Amino acid sequence: MNCRLARLGLLAAVTCAGLAKAPAQKTNAPPGAIPVGMEGSRMVVLPGDKLEAAPVGDKSKIILRIHDVFPHGTDKRYDLRYFGFVPGEYDLAKFLRHADGTAPTNLPPIPVRIRGILPEDHDGMLIDEEAGDFTLPGSYTAWLIGLGVVWLLATWPLFLLGRKKKTPLGQVDGDDGPDLAARLRPLVEQAANGTLDTDGRARLERMIFSYWRERLGLPEDGDVAELHHQLKVHDEAGPLLRGLEDWLHRPPGTATVDIPALLAPYRRPE
């Protein structure tokens, strides 16, 4: 009898331990929906040569970075991190590139989902409207129109006084303000030292792409990957973009960079 009770106790202990253990996350298993603006992670095994995250464009709805890469037999296991700015479903495979900038064609889908913070049926009110005893005479719409007219009449002279002509990207209103080269320099120095974070790199690439789109007369809605490849081989735009890719694969602080020469195309003519 005692032996039988001991067996039952041991079986119960093993069963409870198995129930208490959390299931391990499987590689390639799609994660749950990630809120807008929050970082999500995805661990996937992919074939072929080592891949890189595609450059970020002005209208990118999602930012992807590769946190780490591990060998996995003849394949590679990637620790992917991503931020979404617009709710929806995305395929992270479309945001990966080969080292030469070309898009891979043999990747399986890597689906992720970005969800909004507010419910779909939200009416836009941030606080509950409470009914009070005080009411204004006349229509609520009429009061809004009247206040709008008063506000417009009061602010119109200030608008005319402060109105300034728009200047192209890379220029400033006055001759004494910093040019694009001066604004790019802190970001380029951080990138060369290996201290530029993901947001800083995205900002730097947006400034460079916008500048060359305007200077070369390229369409605003063109393909980002094609624009990146086109600028990499450009005589003036190429050195800085190729330098950014080289610095990301070097140990921090080991790159030898002539920053004034790289920023020469971005300086305002004397």
N, C-alpha and C positions, 0 to 999 in steps of 0.2 A: 504493500500500500504506500509506504513512504517513498519507495523508488518511483512509483507511478506519479505521485504528487510532485516529486522533484522534476520529472520530465515535463509535466504540464507547466510548471513554473518557468522552466527554461524556455519552452516554446513560446509562452506568453511574452517573456522578456525580449526574445529575438523579434517577434512580430511587432511589438511596440517600437523597438529601435528602427525597424524598417519603415514604419509609418511616419516616424518623426523626421526621417532624413528627407531633405528637399530634393526633388528631382533635378539632375544636372541639365544645364542648357545645352542642347545639341548644336554642333556646328552646322551652319546653313539653315537653321530653324528660324523662320521669320519672327521678329519681335512684335510686341504689341504696338499700338498707335502711340506716337510720341507727340507731346504738345508743341505747338508753334513756339520757336525760340529756344527750346530745350535740346540738349545734345543727346542723340541716340547712338547706340552701338550695334554692330552686326559682325559676327565672326563667320567667315566663309572660306571655303577651300576652292581655289581656282587653278586651272591648268595654264601652262605656257610660261613665258618670260615674266619677270617682275613688272608689275603695273604701277602707274602713278595716278594721282587724282587729277582730273581735268581742271584747267584754269577756270577761275570764277569770272563770270561776265556781269555786265551792268544789270541784266534782267534775270539773273539766276534765281530760281525759286528754292534751291537747295544748295548747300555747301557741303562737300565731301572732303575728308582728309583721311589718310592712311596712318593710323596710330602706330602700327607695328606689323612686321611680316615675319612668319616663321616657316621653316622647311616642313613639308608634309609629304614624305615620299618623293615622287617625281613632280608633285604639285607644290603649291604654296598656300599657306593659311594666312589670311589677312584679317587684321583687327581694324574694321572700318568705323569711323565716327562721322556723324552727319548732323546738320542743323537744317530745319525746314522753316520757310518763311510764309508759305501759302498752304492751307490744308489740302490734302489730296493723297493719291497713291503714286509712288515713284519707283523707278527701277534704277538702283545704284550702279548697275553694269553700264548704263549709258553715260556715267560720269567718271569712267576709268579710261585711261589712255596708255599706250605704249610709251617708252622713253623718247621715241622720235615724234611723238605727238599724234600718231594715227590711232584711230579707234579700233579696239579688238573686235573680232567677228565671231569668236568661238566661245563666248561667255554665256553661262546660263543666267536667267533673270535673277535679280537680287531685289525682291519687292520690299518696300517699306511704306508705312502709312503715317502721314502727319495729320493730326487733328487740331481743330480750333480750340481756343480756350473757352469761348462762350457757347452756350447751347444753340442749336440751329434755329429754334423758335424764339430766340431772345428778341425782345422788342426794342432794345437799345437803351432802356432806362437803367441807370446805375443805382438809383435809390427808389424806394416805393413812394408814390405820390399820396400824400395824406390830405384828405378834405378838410378845409378850415372854414371858419365862420366869415372871414373877410373875402369879399368878392369885388371885382372891379366892374364899373358900369360899362355897358357896351359889349361888343364882340371881342373875344380873345384874339382872333385873327386881326381885327382892326387895330388893337393895341400893339400887336407885333409889327404890323406895317408902319404904324406911327413911330414907334421906337426906332425902327430901321431907317426911316427917313431922317429922323433927328440925328442919329449916329452918322449917317452918310454926310449930312450937311456939316457936322462938326469936324469930321476927319478928312474931308476932301481937300482942304487947303494943305493939311499936313502931308497928304499923299502926293500932291503936286510938288511940294517943297522937297520931299525926300526922294522923289523919283529919280532913278539913275539908269543910264543906258547899260544894258547887259553887255558883258565882255566875254569873248570866247574862253574856253577852258585853257588854263596855262597862262592867262594874262590877268592883270589887275586894273582897277580903275585909274590909279595914279601911276606916274612914272617911278615913284620912289618905293612902291610896294614890292613884296617878294615875287619873283617870277616862279614858273612851275618847277624849275630846277631847284630853287631854294626850298620849296615845299616837299619835293621828293627826297631831298638829301637825308633828312632824319630817318625816313623809312628805309632807304637804300642802305644806310650805315648799319641799321639794326639787322637787315637781311644778311649783309656781308658778315656780321659778327655772330649770326646764328641765334639772335634774340628776338626776331620778329615773329609775333604770334599769328594765328590763322586770320583773325580780323584785320590785322595790319597788312598781311599779304593781299587779302581781298581788296582792301582800299588802295594799295599801291597798284595792283593790276587794273583796277577800274580807272584810275587816273591816267595810266599809260595808254590803255585801250581807247578811252575817250579822246585823248589828245591826238592819237594817230588816226582815229576815225575822221576827226574834223580836218586834220591837216592833209590827209590823202583823199578826202572826199568819199569815204566808204559808207555804205548804208548802215543805219543804226540797228536794224533788225537782222543783220547778217549772222551767220553761224559763228559762235564764239571760238570753237576749236579751229575752224578754217582761218579766222582772223589771227589767232595765236600763231598758227603755222606760217601764215603770210608775213607777220611782223618779225618772226624769228630769223627769216632769211633777208630781211630788209637791211640795207647798209647802215642806216642810222638807228632804227628801232631795235635791230637784232642784238647788239652787244649787251644791252641791259637785260633783256628777257633771257638770253642764254646764260648770263651771269646769275640771275635769280635761280634758275634751275640747278646750276652748278653749286651754288652756296648751300642749297637745301640738302645736298648729298655729301657735304663735307662736315667734318667735326667742327663745332663752333670755334671761331677765332683763327682758323687756319687758312682762310682765303686771302690772297694778295690782290687787292682791288685798287684801281685808279679811278676813284669815284668822280673827280672833276671831268675826266675824259668821258665817262659813261653818261654824265648829265649834260654834256656840251650841247646835244641836239635840243634840249629842253630849255635852254637859256633864252631870254628875251634879247633880240638884237640891240646892240648899243646904238 
